[in-house]
Amino acid sequence: MAANDKIGFRKTGEPQDLLELGFKTLIGYLLGSLVGALVVGRFRGVDIRELGSGNAGGTNALRTQGFGFAAATVVIDIGKGWLAAAWLPQFALPGVAADPVIARDWLASCCAAGAVAGHVWPLYYGFRGGKGGATLAGTLLALAPVLLAIAVAAWLAAVMLFGFVGLATTLASVVVPIATLFMPHVPGALFAYAVAMAILVAFAHRGNFSRIRAGTEPRVQRLWLFRPRKSSR
């Protein structure tokens, strides 16, 4: 581990003041708790968690509320992830000095992780949120756009092969930490973040896996290459 990866102790060996790290991670979580589908649903008078699959995410929004609702949902969820990873680490909190010992890449990763966790377990909505895919995409847009491009390609390939959005999102999140192993000079913070998010996204989609095994999980028919063809007779 590089010297700048050490965030737990000061050079003197005394425990460091983690106010900046703690407060900004908490703000990232609160930002992530603004779940797009639930924010938009408040204006429409619907709780998307009571409709369709019960997931407060873009796919369920599209299936139950239409394109406009889903587009607004995705924009909010990606946007808050980007803000948490790109803007929040640089933001000067009143009364909280920037700690020079905390590496900025670790701080950004913690803020990003807070946002994804907030989306999955939102404080404002009874800790019942979405699966974290779009918010994770927003954080990768800020932290490593090339990894986002790889994840999108993996997601599209998985949807075309299997037809399941939840499975595709999980596989895409798993591909991200694997991809970092083939990239030069990847910060330890980014690798740790990618591994943690792959685990979190897989956990959040456990219900999808149960429905796939039960044969009740819907497929995306338009993108699924191997869907049964209708007979021309």
N, C-alpha and C positions, 0 to 999 in steps of 0.2 A: 504493500500500500504506500502510495506517495505521501510525502510529509504533509501536503495540503489537504489530504483526505482525513487527517486526524481532527475530529471536531469535538472530542469529548473532554480534552484537557488543555490547559494553557502550557506554555513552554516552561513555566515554573513548576509544573506538576500539580498545581492547585486546580480544583474543579472550576471550570469556566462558567461565566454567566451566560445562560442559554435563553435570555429574554428574547432576543431577536428571533432566534430559531423557533422558540415556542410560540410566540405571538403570531409570527407570519404563517406558521403551519396551521395554527388555529384559524386565522383569517382565510387561508386557503380552504379549510374545511367549511367555513361558513359560506364562502363564495360558491363552493361546490354544492352546498345544500339548496341553492336556487335551481331546482330541477326544471328544465325547460318545459316539459310536457305539463307539469303541474302549474307553472306560472301562466302559460298560455291557456290552460284549462280553466284557470280562475276567471279569466275574462269571458270565456265561453260558457261558464257555469257547469263544467263537467269535471269529474275526477277520472282520469284515464285509467287509474288503477282498478276501477270497477268495471272496465270494459275490456273486451278481447282477452288477451293473455294476462292482463293485469299488470303488465310492465310499463313503467313510466319512461318509455324511451321512444326513439324515432320510428322504429318498425311498427310498434303497436299503435302509435299515433297515426301513421300512414294508413294502416288497415282500418282503423275505427273512425278517424276524423278527417282524412283526406290530405292532399299534398301540402296545402298552405299551412295547416296546423303542424304537420310533420317537419316542414322546412323551418318554421320558426323555432320548433323544438330543438332541431339539430344545430341551428345557428347559435342559440343560447348555450347549449351544452358544450359545443366546441369552443365558443368564445370565452366561457368562464375558465375552461382548461388552459387556454392560451394566456389569459390574464394572470392566472395563478402562477404559471411557470415563467412568463416573460416579464410581466410588470411588477408583480408583488415582491419578488426578491430585491428589486431595486428601489422600492418605495420606502421613503424615510418616515418611519413611524414616530409621531410626537412622543418625546420622553424616552424613546428606546434607541440607544446608539447602535450603529452598525458594528458588529463584533468582527474585528480583523482576523481573528483566529478561525472563524467559521468559513470554510471554503464556499465560494459562491455557487459552485455546481451542486454541492450537497444541500445548500439552502434552497436552490431552485427545485431540486428533486423532492425535498420534503414538502414544499409548498404545493407542488404538483400532486404528490400522493395525497395530501390533505384534500385537494379538490375532488379527486376521483373517489376517495372515501366518503366525502360529503354527498356526492351524487348517489352513491349506493345506499348510504344511511343518512338521509337529510334530517337535520335537526328540526327544520320548520314543518316537516310533513310526517311526523311520527316515525322517523327512521325507516320509512318505506319508500325507496326511490327506484332508480333504474339500474342498469347493469354496468355502466361505466365506460362503454365503448367509445362513445362520441367525446366524452370528456377526456379520456386517455388520448384520443386523436388530437385534441386541442393542445394538450401538454407536449406531445411529440412534435407538433408543428413549431412550438417554441424551442424545445430542447434539441431536437435532431430531425429536421425535415426529411432527411434521406431515410430514416427509420419509418417515418410516417408513410412515405411512398412505398416502401417494402411491405408495410402492414396492409395498405390499401390493395396492393397487388395480390397479396396472400388471401385477403378477405374475398376479393372478387373471384379468384381461382377456386376457393373453397365453396362459395355460393354456386358457382357454375357446375362444380362436380357433385355436390351433395344437396344443394337446394335449401339448406337450413341456415338462417341468418345467425342464430345464436352460436351454432357450432363454428361458423365462419369467423365470427368475432373472437371466439376463444382461440381458434387456431392462429388467427392473425396476431393476437397478443402474445402467443407463445413463440411465434416466429421472430418477434422483435429482439428478445434477449439472445436468441440463437444467432441472429444476424450480427449482433455486436461482436461476437467472437471472431468474425471474419473481417472486421473493420480495424484499421490501424488507429492506435492512440485513443481508444475509447475510455473516457473517464470512469473510474470505479463507481462514482455516484450514479452515472447513467446506467451502467450494467445492473447495479443493485436495484435501481428504480424499475428497470424493465422486468427483472425477475419477480419483484414484489407485485407489480401490476398484472403480470401473467397469472400469478396465483390468485389475486383478487378477482380478476375478470372470470377465471374458470370457476371460482367459488360462486360468484354472482349468477352464473348461468347453470347452476346445478339443476334447477327446475326444468330447463330446456333439455338437458340430457335425460332426465327421467321421462319426459314426454316423447323424446326420440325413441327410447327403448320401448315405450308403451304404444308407439305408432300413432300418437295424437298430435305431434308437432307439425304445424303447417309448413309447407315449403314455398319458396318464391318461384312460382311457376314460370315467370317470364325470363328469369336468369338461369334456371336449372336446365342444363344441357340434356340430361338423361331422363326428362319427364316422359311419361307414357304418351305416345302419340295417339291422337284420336283416329279412329278408323275412317277411311274415306267412303266406306260403303254406306 
